[in-house]
Amino acid sequence: MSKSIAITDDAVINKIFHIRGKKVMLDRDLAGMYGVVTRALNQAVKRNEKRFPADFMFKLTENELEEWKSQNVTSNKERMGLRKLPNVFTEQGVAMLSSVLNSDTAIEVNIQIIRIFTRLRENLLSNKDVLLKMEQLEKKILKQDEKTNKHEEDIQLIFNALKALLNPPQEPREPIGFKTKK
């Protein structure tokens, strides 16, 4: 009798990071979800290297790892768990893992992760559609305002605020929360 594995969307989304302009997941996070040790996951990948080209999986550099650590507040315990440079997997790499980790748990978890990646992509596309429609509306209103010269500043302010919501800044922000003296 196999038990069903339930992974919440938030649990997966919180383990998806943007590195080298791609959405990726760390080997240790995936191993934890699959119920295997990281070493076993990486050994399975190494035995099947041809299935994991550079756009499916890559190893973080020292600089990328340090940047990841600084951007993602991790406890000392978690930082110490990263003795080696981790492998990271893109959506395609995560999908390929189900073929090298041959267990019911791995397959079930993989299906859930891929569904979440798909929903994230769909949300991104719907945001782009909203932005495109806003820009079309903005052009139409500004064209009308050229004739009447009414409400231009108010409308421009609204459009700028909506664009800022849809396109959040990409630069790293200082973490919020309580600060303790060292």
QUIKAKA-V998883 format. One record per pair of residues at least 12 apart in sequence whose ideal C-beta (glycine too) atoms are under 10 Angstrom apart, sorted by sequence separation. I is the first residue (numbers start at 1). J is the second residue. D is the distance in whole Angstrom. If there is no record, write none. Layout:
# QUIKAKA-V998883
I&J&D  I&J&D
This chain:
# QUIKAKA-V998883
17&29&9  26&38&9  27&39&9  45&57&7  97&109&9  98&110&4  12&25&8  15&28&9  16&29&9  28&41&8  31&44&10  69&82&8  97&110&6  98&111&8  142&155&8  15&29&4  27&41&6  28&42&9  65&79&10  68&82&9  96&110&9  141&155&6  142&156&8  14&29&9  15&30&8  27&42&6  42&57&10  94&109&10  95&110&7  98&113&9  141&156&9  94&110&7  95&111&10  97&113&9  98&114&9  12&29&9  15&32&9  42&59&10  65&82&7  138&155&7  141&158&10  142&159&9  11&29&9  12&30&10  15&33&8  27&45&8  68&86&9  95&113&9  137&155&9  138&156&8  141&159&9  65&84&10  94&113&5  95&114&6  65&85&6  68&88&9  94&114&7  138&158&9  11&32&10  12&33&8  64&85&8  65&86&7  138&159&5  11&33&8  60&82&9  64&86&10  91&113&8  92&114&10  94&116&10  95&117&9  137&159&8  138&160&10  62&85&7  65&88&10  91&114&7  94&117&7  60&84&10  61&85&7  64&88&9  89&113&10  134&158&9  135&159&8  138&162&9  59&84&9  60&85&5  91&116&10  92&117&10  134&159&6  138&163&9  7&33&6  59&85&5  60&86&6  91&117&5  59&86&7  60&87&8  90&117&9  91&118&8  5&33&8  59&87&5  60&88&6  134&162&6  135&163&8  5&34&9  58&87&7  59&88&8  91&120&9  134&163&7  5&35&8  27&57&9  57&87&6  58&88&6  91&121&8  57&88&7  58&89&9  131&162&8  27&59&9  57&89&5  58&90&8  130&162&8  131&163&7  134&166&8  22&55&8  24&57&9  27&60&10  56&89&7  57&90&7  20&54&10  24&58&8  26&60&8  56&90&6  131&165&10  52&87&9  55&90&6  56&91&9  57&92&9  58&93&9  130&165&10  131&166&5  22&58&9  24&60&9  54&90&10  56&92&5  57&93&4  130&166&6  131&167&7  52&89&8  55&92&7  56&93&4  57&94&9  20&58&7  52&90&10  55&93&8  56&94&9  127&165&9  128&166&8  19&58&9  26&65&10  53&92&9  54&93&10  56&95&8  57&96&8  127&166&5  128&167&10  20&60&9  52&92&9  53&93&9  56&96&6  57&97&9  127&167&9  19&60&7  20&61&10  46&87&9  52&93&6  56&97&9  19&61&10  26&68&8  42&84&9  45&87&7  51&93&9  17&60&10  38&81&9  53&96&9  20&64&8  24&68&10  38&82&10  42&86&9  45&89&9  52&96&6  19&64&6  39&84&10  42&87&6  51&96&5  52&97&9  19&65&10  26&72&10  38&84&9  41&87&8  51&97&9  17&64&10  19&67&8  38&86&8  41&89&9  45&93&9  48&96&8  51&99&7  52&100&8  19&68&7  38&87&9  48&97&10  51&100&6  18&68&10  28&78&9  17&68&6  45&96&9  48&99&8  19&71&10  45&97&8  48&100&5  18&71&9  28&81&7  44&97&8  47&100&7  48&101&10  17&71&8  28&82&8  46&100&10  17&72&7  44&99&10  45&100&6  26&82&9  28&84&10  41&97&7  44&100&4  45&101&9  15&72&10  27&84&9  29&86&9  30&87&9  43&100&10  44&101&6  14&72&9  27&85&10  28&86&6  30&88&9  44&102&9  27&86&5  28&87&9  29&88&9  30&89&6  41&100&9  26&86&5  27&87&4  29&89&9  41&101&7  25&86&10  26&87&8  27&88&7  33&94&10  40&101&8  24&86&10  25&87&10  26&88&6  27&89&7  44&106&9  24&87&9  25&88&7  26&89&8  30&93&9  34&97&8  24&88&4  25&89&5  30&94&7  34&98&9  23&88&10  24&89&6  25&90&8  36&101&7  41&106&9  22&88&8  23&89&10  24&90&6  25&91&9  27&93&10  31&97&10  35&101&10  22&89&10  23&90&7  24&91&8  30&97&7  34&101&6  36&103&8  20&88&9  22&90&5  23&91&7  25&93&8  35&103&8  19&88&6  22&91&8  24&93&8  25&94&6  34&103&8  36&105&8  20&90&9  22&92&10  24&94&9  27&97&10  31&101&9  35&105&5  36&106&8  17&88&8  19&90&10  22&93&10  23&94&10  30&101&9  34&105&6  35&106&8  25&97&10  33&105&9  34&106&5  33&106&9  34&107&10  34&108&9  35&109&8  16&91&9  31&106&10  34&109&5  30&106&9  33&109&5  34&110&8  32&109&10  33&110&9  16&94&10  30&109&8  33&112&9  34&113&10  30&110&9  33&113&7  12&94&10  30&113&8  25&113&8  25&117&9  23&117&7  12&109&9  16&113&9  23&120&7  15&113&9  23&121&9  5&104&9  4&104&10  5&105&6  12&112&7  16&116&8  72&172&10  2&103&10  3&104&10  4&105&10  5&106&9  7&108&9  11&112&10  12&113&6  15&116&10  16&117&8  23&124&10  71&172&5  2&104&5  3&105&9  5&107&10  6&108&9  7&109&6  11&113&10  12&114&10  70&172&8  71&173&9  73&175&5  2&105&8  5&108&5  6&109&10  9&112&9  12&115&9  13&116&7  72&175&9  4&108&7  5&109&6  8&112&9  12&116&5  13&117&10  16&120&7  71&175&9  73&177&8  3&108&10  7&112&5  11&116&9  12&117&8  67&172&8  70&175&9  2&108&8  5&111&10  6&112&8  7&113&7  9&115&9  10&116&10  13&119&9  5&112&7  9&116&5  12&119&10  13&120&7  8&116&9  12&120&9  7&116&8  9&119&7  9&120&9  18&170&9
